[in-house]
């Protein structure tokens, strides 16, 4: 079975993560889906940002949850990835919007307007000062796009099973993914997992704990794995029957699947 390939924070190996430029590049590379992390701003907007503070990606001490969208929109979220790019005379012109903070609404609009179906995997980050309000806002946005039914292109992911239960209470048909980053906690985690929930283990954990990886593969749950960037990791996912892989390098993974003859 050929797994679906989703772009982890966009085509983030080559482009600044979570920027519009990274996501457009991923779609142009053939990625079947887009993965993003979301946080809530002080004025209630969902933005695609991984870290709670902005030191790594925007070179400021600010915290996402204490800033308004207008303030975040003034920041540069792209230069950190290629700090010397402006010195390259042969660098193509870049749309300034492609390096600004990206709202989840804008990402949904890009996916909805693309000329083929685009899957979306939205991870809500916890702990956060806004608690369950994050999931409430995500479900409201899904509803705005008509994406709360069983045929929705979007799914919600979290390491918090309580967060996923909040999503399911508000939108029972939306697919949810229980992320797993510690295999040792799997016996405890599985108690809170619904029968139809998708499991999302990290590939490093699968490599280091093959017995638990096999138990997860045999659990009857669909499996989506992050972050798959090498041939060896992709082959492991294929051996386990994984149905989706999330990669920083979607174009490379798609090429590997073709090279391996997986159709």
C-alpha positions in Angstrom: 0.0 0.0 0.0 1.4 3.4 -1.0 1.2 5.8 2.0 -0.1 9.3 1.7 2.7 11.9 1.9 2.2 15.0 4.0 4.5 18.0 4.2 5.8 18.6 7.8 5.3 22.3 8.4 5.5 22.6 4.6 8.5 21.7 2.6 10.5 22.6 5.7 13.8 21.0 4.7 14.3 23.7 2.1 12.0 26.5 3.2 11.2 28.3 6.4 8.7 26.2 8.3 5.0 27.1 8.6 5.3 29.9 6.0 3.1 30.2 3.0 6.1 29.7 0.8 6.9 26.4 2.4 3.4 25.1 1.9 3.0 26.2 -1.7 6.4 24.6 -2.5 5.2 21.4 -0.9 2.0 21.3 -3.0 4.0 22.1 -6.1 6.3 19.2 -5.2 3.2 16.9 -5.2 2.6 16.5 -1.5 -0.9 15.1 -0.9 -1.3 16.8 2.4 0.0 19.6 4.7 0.8 19.3 8.4 0.8 22.3 10.7 1.0 23.2 14.4 -1.4 25.8 15.6 -1.4 28.3 18.5 -3.9 31.0 19.5 -3.0 34.7 19.5 -4.1 37.1 22.3 -6.9 38.3 20.0 -8.2 34.9 19.2 -6.6 34.0 15.8 -5.2 30.6 15.0 -1.7 30.9 13.6 0.7 28.2 12.3 3.6 28.3 14.7 5.4 25.5 16.5 7.2 27.1 19.4 5.4 29.0 22.1 8.0 31.8 21.8 9.4 33.5 18.7 13.1 33.5 19.3 13.9 30.7 16.9 11.7 31.6 13.9 11.2 35.4 14.2 14.2 36.5 16.3 12.2 38.1 19.0 11.5 37.4 22.7 7.7 37.6 22.2 5.3 34.8 23.0 2.6 33.9 20.5 -0.2 33.7 23.1 0.4 37.3 24.4 0.6 39.0 21.0 -2.1 40.2 18.6 -2.2 39.0 15.0 -1.4 42.5 13.8 1.8 42.5 15.9 2.8 39.1 14.6 2.2 40.2 11.0 5.0 42.7 11.4 7.6 40.0 12.0 9.8 38.1 9.5 9.3 34.3 9.9 11.6 33.3 6.9 15.0 35.0 7.2 16.2 32.6 9.9 16.2 29.7 7.5 18.5 31.3 4.9 20.1 34.3 6.6 22.5 35.1 3.8 19.9 34.8 0.9 19.7 38.5 0.4 23.4 38.5 -0.7 22.7 36.1 -3.5 22.3 38.2 -6.7 20.8 35.3 -8.5 18.1 34.6 -5.9 14.6 34.8 -7.5 12.2 37.5 -6.3 10.2 36.3 -3.3 6.7 37.4 -2.4 7.0 39.1 1.0 3.7 37.4 2.1 5.4 34.0 1.8 7.6 34.8 4.8 5.0 36.3 7.1 3.0 34.7 9.9 0.5 32.3 8.4 -3.0 32.0 9.8 -4.8 28.6 9.8 -7.6 30.2 7.9 -5.2 31.3 5.1 -3.7 27.8 4.9 -7.3 26.3 4.7 -8.1 28.8 1.9 -4.9 27.7 -0.1 -5.8 24.0 0.3 -9.5 24.6 -0.6 -8.5 26.6 -3.8 -5.9 24.1 -5.0 -6.7 22.2 -8.2 -6.7 18.8 -6.4 -7.8 17.5 -3.0 -5.3 18.5 -0.3 -5.4 16.7 3.1 -4.7 18.8 6.2 -3.3 17.5 9.5 -3.7 20.2 12.3 -1.8 19.7 15.5 -3.0 21.6 18.6 -0.2 22.4 21.0 -0.5 21.8 24.7 -0.1 22.9 27.4 -1.3 26.4 26.6 -2.9 29.3 28.6 -6.0 29.0 26.4 -6.7 25.3 27.1 -9.7 23.9 25.3 -10.4 27.2 23.5 -7.8 26.2 20.9 -9.9 23.1 19.9 -13.0 25.2 20.0 -11.5 27.6 17.5 -10.2 24.8 15.3 -13.6 23.2 15.1 -15.3 26.5 14.4 -12.9 27.1 11.5 -13.5 23.6 10.2 -17.2 24.3 10.3 -16.7 27.6 8.3 -15.2 25.5 5.5 -17.8 22.7 5.7 -15.1 20.3 6.9 -16.7 18.7 9.9 -18.2 15.7 8.1 -16.7 12.2 7.5 -15.4 13.3 4.1 -13.5 16.2 5.5 -9.9 16.6 4.2 -8.8 17.7 7.6 -7.9 15.8 10.7 -6.8 17.1 14.2 -3.7 15.8 16.0 -2.5 16.2 19.5 -0.3 14.5 22.2 -3.2 15.3 24.5 -6.0 12.8 24.4 -8.2 15.2 26.4 -7.7 17.7 23.5 -8.9 15.1 21.0 -11.9 14.2 23.1 -12.8 17.9 23.1 -12.7 17.9 19.3 -14.8 14.8 19.1 -17.5 16.3 21.4 -17.8 19.3 19.1 -17.4 17.4 15.8 -17.9 13.7 16.2 -17.1 12.9 12.5 -13.7 14.7 12.4 -10.8 12.3 12.3 -8.4 12.6 15.2 -4.8 11.4 15.6 -3.3 10.5 18.9 0.4 11.4 18.7 2.9 9.2 20.5 6.4 10.3 21.4 7.3 7.8 24.1 6.8 4.2 23.4 7.2 3.4 27.1 3.9 5.2 27.7 2.0 3.3 25.0 0.2 0.9 27.5 -1.1 4.0 29.3 -1.8 6.1 26.3 -3.9 3.4 24.5 -6.4 3.4 27.4 -7.5 6.9 26.3 -7.6 6.2 22.6 -10.9 5.8 20.9 -11.5 2.8 18.7 -11.5 4.8 15.4 -8.7 7.1 16.4 -5.6 7.2 14.2 -2.2 6.6 15.9 0.7 9.0 15.2 4.0 7.6 16.5 7.3 9.3 15.9 9.6 7.3 13.5 12.5 7.4 15.9 10.4 5.6 18.5 9.5 3.0 15.9 13.1 2.4 15.1 14.2 2.1 18.8 11.3 0.0 20.0 10.5 -2.5 17.2 8.4 -4.8 19.5 6.1 -1.9 20.5 6.1 -0.7 16.9 4.7 -4.1 15.8 2.1 -4.1 18.6 0.9 -0.7 17.4 0.9 -1.9 13.8 -1.2 -4.9 14.9 -3.6 -2.8 17.0 -6.2 -2.3 14.2 -5.7 1.5 14.2 -4.7 3.4 11.1 -1.1 4.7 11.5 0.4 8.1 10.5 4.1 8.5 11.2 6.3 11.6 11.7 8.9 12.7 10.7 10.0 10.5 7.8 13.0 11.9 5.9 15.2 8.9 4.9 15.0 5.8 2.8 15.5 3.5 5.8 12.7 5.1 7.8 10.3 5.0 4.8 11.0 1.3 4.3 10.2 0.7 8.0 6.9 2.5 7.6 6.1 0.4 4.6 6.9 -2.8 6.5 4.5 -1.7 9.3 1.7 -0.9 6.8 1.7 2.8 7.7 -1.0 4.7 5.8 0.5 8.2 5.9 4.0 9.6 6.4 4.8 13.2 7.4 8.0 14.5 6.0 10.2 17.7 5.8 11.1 16.4 2.3 7.9 15.5 0.6 9.4 15.6 -2.9 12.2 13.3 -1.9 9.9 10.8 -0.2 7.6 10.7 -3.3 10.7 9.9 -5.4 11.7 7.2 -3.0 8.2 5.6 -3.2 8.5 5.6 -7.0 12.0 4.1 -6.9 10.8 1.4 -4.5 8.0 0.6 -6.9 5.2 1.4 -4.4 2.0 2.3 -6.2 
